[in-house]
Amino acid sequence: MSEPVSNCPLGTQKLRYPVVCHLSIVGDAGKDFAKSVQEVLADYRVVEPLSNGRTTPSGRHRSMRVSVEVESRERLESLDQTLRAVPGVRMIL
């Protein structure tokens, strides 16, 4: 599983907030996955709506894409943690 945002090395560059984050969320295929992710995103400023990405050949997993504007590092970490807590989420890129 991927590392949480707080452990992600950013080198010497500093992010300037607000920043738009383009995310791919990989999870179990099914209606509940998309609905649960959408519920989390309701608390954030979505600049590109949630859209379907690819589905694995077996149909077990799928990805969804979204772009969200966050105003601080804390808000970005909160988004990351909240999405990871969604049942069925396997990875956030």
C-alpha positions as CSV (number, residue, x, y, z in Angstrom):
1,M,0.0,0.0,0.0
2,S,1.2,3.5,-0.7
3,E,2.6,5.8,1.9
4,P,0.4,8.5,3.5
5,V,1.0,12.1,2.3
6,S,2.7,13.0,5.6
7,N,5.5,10.5,4.8
8,C,5.9,11.5,1.2
9,P,9.3,13.1,0.5
10,L,8.9,16.5,-1.1
11,G,12.6,17.3,-1.2
12,T,13.5,21.0,-0.7
13,Q,10.6,22.3,-2.7
14,K,7.7,23.9,-0.8
15,L,4.1,23.7,-2.0
16,R,2.3,27.0,-2.2
17,Y,-1.3,26.7,-1.1
18,P,-3.9,26.7,-2.3
19,V,-2.9,23.8,-4.7
20,V,-4.9,21.7,-7.0
21,C,-4.3,18.0,-6.5
22,H,-5.0,15.5,-9.3
23,L,-5.8,12.2,-7.7
24,S,-6.4,8.7,-9.0
25,I,-8.2,6.5,-6.4
26,V,-8.0,2.8,-6.9
27,G,-10.5,0.5,-5.2
28,D,-12.9,-2.4,-5.4
29,A,-15.3,-2.2,-8.2
30,G,-18.9,-1.6,-7.1
31,K,-21.4,1.1,-6.6
32,D,-20.6,1.6,-2.9
33,F,-17.0,2.5,-3.8
34,A,-17.9,5.5,-6.0
35,K,-20.7,6.6,-3.7
36,S,-18.4,6.6,-0.6
37,V,-15.6,8.5,-2.4
38,Q,-18.2,11.1,-3.6
39,E,-19.4,11.5,0.0
40,V,-15.8,12.3,1.2
41,L,-15.3,14.8,-1.7
42,A,-18.4,16.7,-0.7
43,D,-16.4,18.4,2.1
44,Y,-13.7,19.6,-0.4
45,R,-13.5,22.0,-3.3
46,V,-13.7,19.7,-6.4
47,V,-12.4,21.5,-9.5
48,E,-12.7,18.5,-11.9
49,P,-15.5,16.1,-11.0
50,L,-15.0,12.4,-10.1
51,S,-14.8,10.4,-13.3
52,N,-14.3,6.8,-14.1
53,G,-10.8,5.6,-14.9
54,R,-9.9,2.0,-15.9
55,T,-11.3,-1.2,-14.7
56,T,-9.0,-4.3,-14.3
57,P,-9.5,-7.1,-16.8
58,S,-10.9,-9.2,-14.0
59,G,-13.4,-6.5,-13.1
60,R,-12.4,-6.6,-9.4
61,H,-10.8,-3.2,-9.2
62,R,-11.3,0.2,-10.8
63,S,-9.8,3.6,-10.7
64,M,-11.5,7.0,-10.5
65,R,-10.0,10.4,-11.1
66,V,-10.7,13.8,-9.4
67,S,-9.0,17.1,-9.0
68,V,-9.4,18.9,-5.7
69,E,-8.2,22.3,-4.5
70,V,-6.8,22.3,-1.0
71,E,-5.8,25.3,1.0
72,S,-3.3,23.9,3.4
73,R,-1.0,20.9,4.1
74,E,-3.3,19.9,7.0
75,R,-6.3,19.9,4.6
76,L,-4.3,17.7,2.1
77,E,-3.4,15.3,4.8
78,S,-7.0,15.2,6.0
79,L,-8.2,14.4,2.5
80,D,-5.6,11.6,2.1
81,Q,-6.5,10.0,5.5
82,T,-10.2,10.3,4.9
83,L,-10.0,8.7,1.4
84,R,-7.8,5.9,2.7
85,A,-10.5,5.1,5.4
86,V,-13.1,4.5,2.7
87,P,-13.9,0.8,2.6
88,G,-12.6,-0.8,-0.6
89,V,-10.0,1.9,-1.3
90,R,-6.7,0.2,-2.2
91,M,-4.4,3.0,-3.3
92,I,-4.3,6.8,-3.9
93,L,-2.0,8.2,-6.5
